[in-house]
């Protein structure tokens, strides 16, 4: 096993192939790219739905007190921006932090809905559930699974980054040499 270092300093353990190169994409790269794809899809769904004519878009959100149209547009644009950052290799560390931030925000929002006794399914995909002939309950459950994956993956990457940088600092302090360069 060898330690691979990404451009922005997130260190990961990867298997080496016969030529001492990592034998495949590491889990962080896959996580960030898949998070970017998920956020691109959900961001587009929300943004396009916000531009629609559904009467439900005029309903006031019980947590933020703004129309669902504005909420979907705001969330959709944020997801699209974070998605774009996920596809920039030089911004992988920032992407992980932003995925952790937005997924924590979504978790807080869902917790708020639970606190105010809002029992309707979250319309996280806007009107696309109707276009895809998926029930809003099924879509809501799928988005809960996606949220869990984003939360667990992003926080695992942040913890790993913290532990790796802590070990690197400890190694530097003991030897006076930075072995990661």
Beta strands, then each sheet from edge to edge (+ up, - down):
strand 1: 2-5
strand 2: 11-14
sheet 1: 1+ 2-
end
